[in-house]
Amino acid sequence: MYVFVRRQGQSAEDAQDLVQGFFAKAIEKNFVAAAEPEKGRFRSFLLLALKRFMANEWDRVHREKRGGGREIISLDEQNTELRYKAEPPDEMSPDKAFERQWALTLLQQVLDRLCAEFSTPGKTRLFEEVKVFLSGEKGGAYAEIGARLEMTESAIKVTVHRLRKRYRELLRLEIANTVDSLQAIDDEIRNLFAALS
């Protein structure tokens, strides 16, 4: 959401204020309860709500002082401006940037869950060696990784196959939390990868 607001031309400080104000209003009014899954994706609902909030803020005649007497939750902890500046410069629209960031965040959550499953002693190093095969990157050859880990090449291949399968399962589970039907999962996966292309 921060990336979307920045792409609208807002300064870093104003973007932080708008995103924080949006979430404060969302919590205060509990408007998320009004989201109806059959009417569309939750992220579309969220983006539309943010756009409306920004329009209302723009229309205000008198702006409150920064914070407005509310508890301030620092966006600095997440280094949002640093992450925004690290984005490659392009002509991507704010809506497309929002979709892309949503997809990247979702994939990172899946990777974090998968990493947690491999957090037992002995498995951490294995995961670090083979995770490159999840993204299609050219990792070391299976035999080389096997030699480093004192495993056979076929054992590494089986591990990579299982890792990819589990990654797909976790991705589907994560997406299932954002849609209202099983049929929508495949559509959402296509949209996710379209946002990244």
ABEGO torsion letter per residue (X at the ends): XAAAAAAAGBBAAAAAAAAAAAAAAAAAAGAAAABBAAAEBAAAAAAAAAAAAAAAAAABABBBBBGGGBBBBBAAAAGAAAAAAABBBBABBAAAAAAAAAAAAAAAAAAAAAAAAAABBGAAAAAAAAAAAAAGBBBBBAAAAAAAAGBBAAAAAAAAAAAAAAAAAAAAAAAAAABABAAAAAAAAAAAAAAAX
